[in-house]
Every structure is written in C-alpha cells, then in structure tokens.
Amino acid sequence: MSRLSIGGQIRRGLLMMVVVAAIIPMIRCGGGDNGGGSSSAPPPGPGGGGGTAQFAYVISTVDSQIRAYNLDGAGNLTSVGTPIATGLVPHHVNVDPQGSFVYVSNHDSTFVSGFRINQDGTLTGINPQPGSPVTPAIGGDPTENQPHSSVMDQTRQFLYVVFGHNAPSTLRAYSIDASTGALTFISGQSFPVGIHAHNITISPNNLFLYVASEGSDEVHAFSRNTTTGALTSVGAVAGMDGASAVTVDPQNRFLYASYTNAVEVFAIGNNGALTRIVPTSMFSTNNSGTGSGPHAIAMHPNGQSLYTANINGNTVTVFGVDSNTGVLTEIQSPSPATGTDPNFVIVHPNGQFLYTADNVSDRVSQFTINANGTLVIPVIIAIPAVDGANGIGTTKF
C-alpha cells in the first residue's frame, strides 16, 4: 500500500497537488500549460530524430505534475521542458508508444488528463483548462470519478479507463481522435469491474483486455472488437487478495496477476477467458519476508523475465518465465533493494534497464539488466525525484 492508500493520501500532510516525479520510471491503495515544445506534431522517430532516444514521463503525487525526459539507449534520463499540472494525485501515466499522446489517471480528481507530445518530447495540454481534462463528457458523468489506470490498444485508436477508489468501479471505453488526442465515450461501453479497479492491460495481440480489482480481489476479462473497440465480458477470476496489477506474455498465452505476496498465472483461452495453470499457479514474492506487496508488475520485452515492485518490502522480485508452461521461477535472491515504497516498475524499451518509481524515497531507482534477466547489484543508480514519484511511462518506437 502506498502512501495513497495507507496513510498515504497525505504525504507530508497533503497530497493535494501533483508534481512530476523525477526520472523514470499503491498493496492496497487505500500511465496543462505548454511544456516549452515548439511543435505539437508527434516526433518522426525515436527521440524525434530516429536515433536511440525515447521519451519518458514521470508523475508525482505531492505536487500533481508530470515531467518529461529524454531517455537514451544507455538508460540515461535528461529533463526536457518544465513540469505541467495534471489533476490531483496522479496515479498512473499511460504513454502512446508511437509518441503522440500521454494520458494521466488522477486519483483525487474526476477526470483523466490528456497531453500531446511535442517534437522535443515536451507536452502541451489537449484541453486548455487546468489539468487538461479529457474526461468526462460535457455535463459530467458520476461514474467518471477517481480514475486509477488506463491503457491504449495496439492500434492507438481506443483508450480504456478504470474509475473508482474503494467503491464500485467502472471500466469505460473511448475512441481517440488521431489528430488532437481528444476522447469520445463509446456508447454502451461501460462495465462494472468489482471494487477499486486498480490496473488494466491489453494483450499484445490486441484481442483481450484485463482489469485487476484490488478491493474485490479479482481479475476481470474482456474480449475486444478490434474494429470498433467494443468490449464483451468473458468472466472474472477471484481469490487474489489485493489484486493490484496484470500483464500478458508476448505470446498471448498467459496472464500474470500480482497480489499480496504472490503472482498468479492464468492460461488465456481462445475467447480471452482465464484458467489457473496446473498444478501450481501461485508463485510467492515473499522471499523470506522481504518481498511482500507486489504492487506493480512488468515483463521483459523478450518474455523471459518478469519483475514485481514490492511496495511493502522495498524490493524487486525477479522471475524467470517458462514460455511453454507459464511457470515462474525466482532467479535472484535476495531480491534487489529499491528505495522506499516502489509504486511502479518499468523496463526500458531496449530491455537493458529497469526502473522503479519510489514514492516515499522521492526517487527513481535504475538497474542494469543482465542477459539472464537478473539485475546488476550493487550497481544501482538512484535518481532524485520530485516528492512522491508515483509512476513512469515511455515511448517505444
């Protein structure tokens, strides 16, 4: 549980504005002005120039802002432009992999913030109003409250958002205007997804969508119409105390869900429905008491390694992945240490570096990834961040 959940919506007495977190990259929590860019056109290639650079965006819970960085192939982050205001207490930052738009889910606001990525990586609000709200629709919608997480489909035409904190949650589907980044709700595409829906993902083949609902201990599964963006519920699986995050392997065969002290593995059916693998589907992240609370999860681009950011243990658990069976094997012990309260974990697009956003330590921890998926220790780079580093997203040209 990050500060947002445990004592945490008030870090240092107040979590009422958001900042950008530093650079790079909640178990049970209880992903504007002009950023200085000269053009609103998306960059033509990595870093806007076809090299090895990407862009990274970090959110901060204390000052409610987002900051842009240039992220090069050596894992370095260089600040770009100036911080931009989001809604209150940004919880998740979702970056268009092709470098056009960024969407921020704001834990203590009624809207998702939307930004255009400029040629130099800086951001410009899609909406000139404070925080650049792109939801709700005109007139407001009571179901669009406290957005927690969003995901863009592989064609970059649709955005899916989960709303609701410690209350019945809603999943809503939107179409994305390719020119402006504006969102339009898709009629009829609103679904109940348990209590405190916390994280959302889409399978690499673009056919299925999954939601981890932390308050009701379950994962909800949906199939997708890839043309219209419409969803169809294909059921839910329960019994995961504090289900916090989900990811799918590159082959679209298995879903991995993190929850209190463990990762659960499910086989994905032809329609997207989930079935626990046998004989054992649960793999501990406890590591003799030091790795509890896997609050976020990330898979290496090659599908051979999986990582959890353990918010109660201040560590990263490193698993090897059997691509044939879905089975996980912890391959690094003791688990590498992060800063305090690692709220999010992400792997660099080139697969050579891993970052955690450490909410209480106000920093981002950077690790080098070995060829076998383990993390280099003790070589860790701690990057000072703005108060409450809470999440990071990157472009992936």
C-alpha distance (Angstrom), angle and dihedral (degrees) to the residues before:
residue distance angle dihedral
M1 . . .
S2 3.71 . .
R3 3.71 124.6 .
L4 3.73 86.9 -87.8
S5 3.73 89.2 66.8
I6 3.73 109.6 28.1
G7 3.61 110.7 36.9
G8 3.33 87.4 -35.1
Q9 3.67 119.2 108.7
I10 3.66 82.7 80.7
R11 3.66 110.7 51.9
R12 3.78 108.3 176.0
G13 3.70 90.3 0.2
L14 3.75 98.2 -55.4
L15 3.72 140.5 45.7
M16 3.71 95.4 179.3
M17 3.75 105.7 122.5
V18 3.79 127.4 37.3
V19 3.69 131.0 -131.6
V20 3.57 136.3 -172.4
A21 3.50 115.6 -93.2
A22 3.57 124.1 -134.3
I23 3.41 122.8 -95.6
I24 3.54 131.2 -32.8
P25 2.92 145.1 -15.7
M26 14.69 137.3 9.1
I27 5.37 123.3 -139.4
R28 3.43 80.6 -155.2
C29 3.83 109.1 -11.3
G30 3.46 95.0 -138.0
G31 18.72 28.9 -151.1
G32 16.68 101.4 -151.1
D33 3.52 132.1 133.8
N34 3.75 128.6 37.7
G35 3.75 110.0 -73.6
G36 3.77 91.8 -148.6
G37 3.80 99.0 -90.7
S38 3.77 118.4 145.5
S39 3.78 96.3 -147.6
S40 3.78 136.3 34.5
A41 3.78 92.9 -152.9
P42 3.81 115.9 111.9
P43 3.79 115.7 -106.2
P44 3.83 115.5 -93.9
G45 3.79 93.3 -132.3
P46 3.79 144.5 -14.0
G47 3.76 109.5 -25.3
G48 3.78 88.4 -2.3
G49 3.77 92.3 -73.6
G50 3.79 110.2 67.2
G51 3.82 95.7 -104.1
T52 3.77 129.9 114.5
A53 3.80 96.0 -78.4
Q54 3.78 123.9 111.4
F55 3.79 131.3 -179.8
A56 3.80 125.2 -110.5
Y57 3.80 128.6 -164.5
V58 3.80 124.5 -158.9
I59 3.80 128.2 -167.6
S60 3.79 128.8 -154.6
T61 3.79 126.6 -155.2
V62 3.79 98.8 -154.0
D63 3.79 101.4 57.7
S64 3.81 98.8 21.6
Q65 3.78 97.8 -127.3
I66 3.78 140.7 126.3
R67 3.79 125.4 -139.8
A68 3.79 130.1 -161.2
Y69 3.81 127.0 -135.3
N70 3.75 137.8 -177.2
L71 3.81 107.7 -124.9
D72 3.78 114.7 -160.4
G73 3.78 132.2 -163.8
A74 3.81 91.0 -97.3
G75 3.79 91.0 60.7
N76 3.80 95.5 -106.4
L77 3.79 121.8 143.5
T78 3.76 122.4 -151.8
S79 3.79 121.1 -171.5
V80 3.81 115.2 -114.4
G81 3.80 124.0 -163.6
T82 3.80 123.0 -30.3
P83 3.83 133.2 -54.2
I84 3.81 117.8 -83.1
A85 3.81 126.5 -151.4
T86 3.80 119.2 -110.5
G87 3.78 127.0 -179.3
L88 3.79 119.1 -69.6
V89 3.81 118.3 -58.8
P90 3.81 101.4 -5.5
H91 3.79 109.1 -141.4
H92 3.81 104.7 -179.0
V93 3.80 137.0 16.6
N94 3.80 119.8 -153.0
V95 3.81 116.9 -166.2
D96 3.79 125.6 -162.1
P97 3.83 101.5 -120.6
Q98 3.79 91.1 -140.9
G99 3.77 92.1 55.4
S100 3.81 105.8 -110.2
F101 3.81 107.4 108.6
V102 3.80 144.3 14.7
Y103 3.81 125.1 -156.3
V104 3.81 124.3 -164.8
S105 3.82 124.2 -162.1
N106 3.80 109.4 -145.4
H107 3.79 115.4 -149.7
D108 3.82 95.7 -158.5
S109 3.80 100.4 35.7
T110 3.78 134.1 72.4
F111 3.79 94.6 -124.7
V112 3.78 147.8 59.0
S113 3.81 114.5 -121.8
G114 3.80 118.5 -132.9
F115 3.81 129.9 -160.5
R116 3.80 137.6 178.7
I117 3.82 117.4 -130.8
N118 3.80 111.5 -126.8
Q119 3.78 125.2 -145.1
D120 3.81 91.7 -94.5
G121 3.80 95.0 45.5
T122 3.79 96.7 -100.2
L123 3.80 119.2 128.5
T124 3.80 135.2 -119.1
G125 3.80 121.6 -167.2
I126 3.79 115.3 -109.7
N127 3.80 87.5 -147.4
P128 3.84 119.0 41.7
Q129 3.81 91.5 -142.2
P130 3.84 118.0 102.9
G131 3.80 110.2 -75.5
S132 3.82 91.0 13.0
P133 3.83 96.8 -107.0
V134 3.81 115.2 -155.7
T135 3.82 94.2 174.9
P136 2.99 143.6 81.4
A137 3.76 110.9 47.6
I138 3.79 120.1 -114.6
G139 3.78 108.5 -65.9
G140 3.77 93.0 28.8
D141 3.77 131.0 -107.7
P142 3.82 122.1 -123.3
T143 3.81 91.1 -145.2
E144 3.80 90.3 61.0
N145 3.78 96.7 78.7
Q146 3.80 131.4 129.9
P147 3.80 99.8 -3.1
H148 3.80 110.7 -149.7
S149 3.78 107.3 -177.3
S150 3.80 143.3 -8.7
V151 3.79 138.4 -164.5
M152 3.80 133.4 -161.8
D153 3.79 120.5 -141.4
Q154 3.81 120.4 -118.2
T155 3.81 93.2 -100.7
R156 3.83 90.3 53.2
Q157 3.82 90.4 -130.0
F158 3.79 99.0 109.6
L159 3.81 138.1 44.9
Y160 3.80 124.9 -160.9
V161 3.81 121.4 -160.2
V162 3.80 133.2 -172.5
F163 3.80 118.1 -148.9
G164 3.81 133.0 -169.8
H165 3.81 135.6 69.4
N166 3.82 120.8 -145.2
A167 3.79 87.3 -17.8
P168 3.80 138.6 78.3
S169 3.80 105.9 -53.2
T170 3.78 133.1 -143.5
L171 3.80 132.9 -150.8
R172 3.81 113.8 -151.5
A173 3.81 131.3 -174.3
Y174 3.81 125.7 -143.2
S175 3.77 135.8 -177.7
I176 3.82 116.5 -130.5
D177 3.79 122.3 -133.4
A178 3.81 101.6 -130.1
S179 3.80 92.3 -148.8
T180 3.80 102.2 44.4
G181 3.80 106.7 16.6
A182 3.81 90.5 -125.1
L183 3.81 115.8 151.1
T184 3.80 128.6 -131.1
F185 3.78 120.3 -167.2
I186 3.81 112.7 -121.7
S187 3.79 107.6 -127.4
G188 3.79 113.5 -109.3
Q189 3.81 93.7 8.8
S190 3.80 99.9 120.3
F191 3.81 119.8 112.2
P192 3.81 136.0 178.9
V193 3.81 110.2 -118.6
G194 3.79 106.4 -177.6
I195 3.79 124.3 -99.0
H196 3.81 125.2 -30.1
A197 3.79 98.7 -3.8
H198 3.79 100.9 -151.9
N199 3.79 112.5 175.0
I200 3.80 138.6 16.2
T201 3.81 136.3 -165.3
I202 3.81 141.0 176.8
S203 3.79 123.1 -142.7
P204 3.85 116.4 -109.7
N205 3.82 90.4 -113.4
N206 3.83 88.0 58.5
L207 3.82 92.6 -127.6
F208 3.80 102.6 106.8
L209 3.81 139.8 42.9
Y210 3.81 128.4 -161.4
V211 3.81 134.1 -167.0
A212 3.81 126.4 -161.4
S213 3.81 109.9 -148.2
E214 3.77 109.3 -160.8
G215 3.81 98.9 -171.5
S216 3.81 96.4 49.6
D217 3.83 96.3 37.4
E218 3.79 96.3 -126.0
V219 3.80 147.2 109.6
H220 3.81 119.4 -132.3
A221 3.81 119.6 -150.1
F222 3.80 129.1 -153.2
S223 3.79 136.0 177.8
R224 3.82 118.0 -139.5
N225 3.75 136.0 -138.0
T226 3.79 97.8 -138.9
T227 3.81 92.4 -157.4
T228 3.80 100.9 49.9
G229 3.80 99.7 21.8
A230 3.81 90.4 -126.6
L231 3.81 118.4 151.5
T232 3.79 131.6 -142.8
S233 3.79 120.6 -163.0
V234 3.81 113.9 -123.2
G235 3.79 96.6 -179.1
A236 3.78 139.4 -88.9
V237 3.78 138.0 -98.0
A238 3.81 120.3 -139.3
G239 3.79 140.9 -168.8
M240 3.81 100.8 76.1
D241 3.80 107.4 123.9
G242 3.79 106.9 -135.9
A243 3.83 97.7 -5.2
S244 3.79 100.3 -157.9
A245 3.81 111.7 166.4
V246 3.81 142.9 12.8
T247 3.79 137.7 -162.8
V248 3.81 136.7 172.6
D249 3.81 127.2 -137.6
P250 3.83 119.2 -113.0
Q251 3.81 91.5 -106.1
N252 3.83 92.7 55.9
R253 3.80 91.0 -126.0
F254 3.80 102.9 112.1
L255 3.78 139.4 34.5
Y256 3.81 120.3 -151.5
A257 3.81 119.5 -155.9
S258 3.80 123.7 -172.9
Y259 3.79 122.1 -149.8
T260 3.79 138.8 149.5
N261 3.83 106.1 -23.1
A262 3.80 96.9 -25.7
V263 3.78 151.0 61.8
E264 3.80 118.3 -131.4
V265 3.81 120.7 -152.6
F266 3.80 124.4 -148.3
A267 3.79 132.4 -174.3
I268 3.81 112.4 -128.3
G269 3.80 115.5 -130.6
N270 3.79 126.8 -144.7
N271 3.80 90.6 -92.7
G272 3.81 94.6 42.0
A273 3.80 96.4 -98.9
L274 3.81 116.1 144.4
T275 3.80 130.6 -123.8
R276 3.81 124.7 179.1
I277 3.78 111.9 -113.6
V278 3.81 117.6 -116.5
P279 2.91 145.9 -88.5
T280 3.81 91.6 5.3
S281 3.79 124.9 10.5
M282 3.82 101.0 165.1
F283 3.80 122.7 80.4
S284 3.78 120.4 -174.5
T285 3.79 124.2 -125.5
N286 3.79 91.8 -175.1
N287 3.81 97.0 102.0
S288 3.80 95.3 -167.8
G289 3.77 92.3 -42.6
T290 3.78 99.4 -47.5
G291 3.79 104.6 93.1
S292 3.79 105.3 50.0
G293 3.75 123.6 140.5
P294 3.83 108.1 42.4
H295 3.79 95.7 -163.0
A296 3.80 98.7 167.2
I297 3.78 134.3 25.0
A298 3.80 135.6 -158.4
M299 3.78 134.1 -179.5
H300 3.78 124.0 -147.9
P301 3.82 112.3 -112.2
N302 3.81 89.8 -114.5
G303 3.81 91.3 56.9
Q304 3.80 92.9 -128.3
S305 3.81 99.0 105.1
L306 3.79 135.4 42.0
Y307 3.80 128.2 -165.4
T308 3.81 134.1 -162.6
A309 3.81 125.9 -163.3
N310 3.80 104.1 -138.8
I311 3.76 107.1 -150.1
N312 3.81 96.3 -172.5
G313 3.80 95.5 42.5
N314 3.82 99.7 39.9
T315 3.78 90.2 -132.8
V316 3.79 143.3 105.1
T317 3.80 117.6 -122.1
V318 3.81 111.8 -145.9
F319 3.82 118.7 -152.4
G320 3.76 132.1 -176.2
V321 3.82 112.5 -138.4
D322 3.80 125.5 -139.3
S323 3.79 101.0 -146.4
N324 3.82 92.1 -161.4
T325 3.80 99.0 51.5
G326 3.81 104.2 18.3
V327 3.81 89.9 -125.6
L328 3.80 118.5 150.2
T329 3.80 126.2 -143.1
E330 3.78 122.0 -170.3
I331 3.79 103.7 -125.1
Q332 3.80 102.8 179.6
S333 3.78 127.2 55.5
P334 2.92 131.5 -150.3
S335 3.77 93.4 33.0
P336 3.82 112.2 -114.2
A337 3.81 112.9 -99.5
T338 3.81 122.7 -119.7
G339 3.77 131.2 -176.2
T340 3.79 119.5 -76.0
D341 3.79 117.2 -61.8
P342 3.83 103.7 4.8
N343 3.78 99.7 -156.0
F344 3.79 99.2 177.0
V345 3.80 140.6 20.6
I346 3.79 130.3 -161.1
V347 3.80 137.6 171.0
H348 3.81 120.5 -133.7
P349 3.83 111.3 -107.9
N350 3.81 90.1 -112.1
G351 3.82 91.2 55.4
Q352 3.80 94.5 -125.0
F353 3.81 101.3 103.4
L354 3.79 138.7 42.1
Y355 3.79 127.7 -157.5
T356 3.79 135.2 -167.2
A357 3.81 125.2 -163.9
D358 3.82 103.7 -136.8
N359 3.78 106.3 -155.5
V360 3.81 101.3 -167.9
S361 3.80 96.7 35.3
D362 3.82 89.2 51.8
R363 3.77 91.9 -134.9
V364 3.76 146.5 98.3
S365 3.79 118.1 -120.8
Q366 3.80 117.1 -146.9
F367 3.81 123.2 -159.6
T368 3.78 130.8 -176.2
I369 3.82 112.9 -129.0
N370 3.80 118.5 -134.7
A371 3.80 121.8 -138.2
N372 3.83 90.0 -100.6
G373 3.80 92.8 53.1
T374 3.80 97.6 -103.3
L375 3.79 120.4 125.5
V376 3.78 123.4 -111.1
I377 3.81 110.8 -110.9
P378 2.94 138.1 -130.4
V379 3.79 88.3 3.8
I380 3.80 99.8 97.3
I381 3.76 126.1 147.7
A382 3.80 114.2 -146.7
I383 3.76 111.4 -158.1
P384 3.83 115.1 -160.2
A385 3.76 110.2 -124.2
V386 3.74 140.0 -171.4
D387 3.81 114.5 -85.7
G388 3.76 112.2 -66.5
A389 3.81 105.3 13.8
N390 3.78 99.5 -158.4
G391 3.78 111.5 165.7
I392 3.78 148.3 -11.7
G393 3.78 138.4 -153.0
T394 3.80 132.3 -175.4
T395 3.76 140.0 -160.9
K396 3.83 114.1 -112.8
F397 3.78 109.6 -158.2
